[in-house]
């Protein structure tokens, strides 16, 4: 169940300001990651990029993995489990 107090805070003026501040800080810290995600989202939406099965195990539930944030179009499709393994945090 969602907490009513959290809901009220997030929709209050103070809560909205805190959220904006957090988003600004995240953008400053991870600018290239944010831009790379936006690139994939936009190009997937207009049909230039098509979602594929996981490159490693063939799972149909895949997500984009950027090999380098410098080249935003350089992505591979991997499932969540394989994505964690690629980052060395395998479960």
N, C-alpha and C positions, 0 to 999 in steps of 0.2 A: 504494500500500500504506500502511496506517495505521501510524504509528510506535508501537511497543510502549511506549516510554518516555513518550510523551505520554499514552497510555491509562492507564498506571500512575499518573502524576501526577494526572490528572483524577479518578481514582477514589480517590486517597489523601485523608486528612483535610486536609492542607495545600491540595491542589488544590480540594477542595470548598469550603473556606473562601474561597479566592481567587475562585472562581466566584460565590459568594454576594455577596461584596464588590463584584464587578464588576456584578452584576445590580442591587444596591441603588443603586449610583452611576448606572447607566443610567436606572433608574426615577426617581431624583431629578432628573436632568438633563432627561429627556424624558417627564415624567409624563403630559402631555396626549396625546402620540403613543401611549404604551403603552395608555392608557385607550381611545383611539379604535380602535386595532387590536383590543382585547379586545371592544369593542362590536360591531364588524363580525363577528368570529369567533363570538360568542355568538348574535347575531341570525341569522346565516347557518345556524348549527347547528340552531336551533329553527324555521327556515323563514320567518322574517319578512322576510329579505332574500334575494333570489335573484341569483346571479351572472349577469351579462349579457355580451354580446360587447363588444369595445372600442368605445367611443363614437366614436373618431376614425377607425379603419381597419377595424373589423368583425372583428378577429381573435378567435377563440373562447377563446384563452388570455389571460384578462384578470385584473386585480387591482384592488382598491379603491384609489381615490385620494381623500383627504379634501381638500375645498376649504377647509375651516376646521376646526381641531381644537376650536373652541368648540362647534360644532354637529356632533356625532359622526355624526348620521344624514345629513348633507349629503355624499354621496359620488358619484363617477362611476366607471365601470368602464373601464379602459384597459389595453392590453397593456404589456409591459415596455418595448418600444421607445418607445411614445408617452408612457409615464410618465416616462422619462428626458428626453424633449423638453419635457414640461410643467415639469420642474424646471430646465430650461436646461442640461442636461448631455447633450444629444443626441449620439449616436454617429455 
